[in-house]
């Protein structure tokens, strides 16, 4: 499986910041604990679960999958 064109490997911190810039918002947590974040966006009818720790490197294939579900584009990074 080759690289996805346009998607560089990027840290999860950078990707999450980009998602927040394009309109995704972190849903407030109702209980303590858990490392997953629920993100919401007014243009999407569903929540997106963010399950990456800040320092994790996300590769091109996973970035393409995230983009398909969130509307993220390479230039948003």
ChimeraX attribute file (.defattr): number of C-alpha atoms within 10 A of each C-alpha:
attribute: neighborCount
match mode: 1-to-1
recipient: residues
	/A:1	4
	/A:2	6
	/A:3	12
	/A:4	13
	/A:5	10
	/A:6	11
	/A:7	19
	/A:8	16
	/A:9	13
	/A:10	16
	/A:11	16
	/A:12	20
	/A:13	15
	/A:14	16
	/A:15	21
	/A:16	19
	/A:17	13
	/A:18	18
	/A:19	22
	/A:20	15
	/A:21	13
	/A:22	14
	/A:23	14
	/A:24	22
	/A:25	18
	/A:26	18
	/A:27	13
	/A:28	9
	/A:29	11
	/A:30	6
	/A:31	6
	/A:32	6
	/A:33	7
	/A:34	8
	/A:35	10
	/A:36	12
	/A:37	17
	/A:38	17
	/A:39	20
	/A:40	19
	/A:41	18
	/A:42	10
	/A:43	10
	/A:44	12
	/A:45	8
	/A:46	13
	/A:47	18
	/A:48	19
	/A:49	12
	/A:50	15
	/A:51	12
	/A:52	17
	/A:53	13
	/A:54	12
	/A:55	11
	/A:56	11
	/A:57	15
	/A:58	19
	/A:59	16
	/A:60	18
	/A:61	17
	/A:62	13
	/A:63	21
	/A:64	21
	/A:65	11
	/A:66	18
	/A:67	15
	/A:68	11
	/A:69	12
	/A:70	21
	/A:71	14
	/A:72	19
	/A:73	17
	/A:74	14
	/A:75	8
	/A:76	13
	/A:77	15
